[in-house]
C-alpha cells in the first residue's frame, strides 16, 4: 500500500540530484522504512537488492567489436563509416578475411 515508506519519489530524486551515491540512497530508504527493522535478515537483504537494482547505476564494460563500433558511429555520425550498414560491413570483413 506504500505507507511503510516515508520517503516519496520527489525526496529520492532530490537526494540523487544533490549528489548522493546509490548506497546513501539505499541507507536513507532503509532508515525511513517503518517495516525494515522488523524484517528477517533474509528479507532485509532481499529488500536492499531490489532497491539497489532500481536506484544504483550499473556499468558493464565489454570489449569493442567491429559491429559495436559501427553501431556507435552510425548513431553519432554516420559519415564516419560512410553510411555503411551492419550487413555491408560484415560482407566487407568476410571478403577481406580480416581476423
Protein Blocks (a to p, Z undefined) as FASTA:
>chain_A
ZZmpmbdfklmmmmmmnopafklmmmmmmmmpmklmmpcfklmmmmmmmmmmmmpccddd
ddddfklmmmmmmmmommlnnopafklmmmmmmmnopZZ
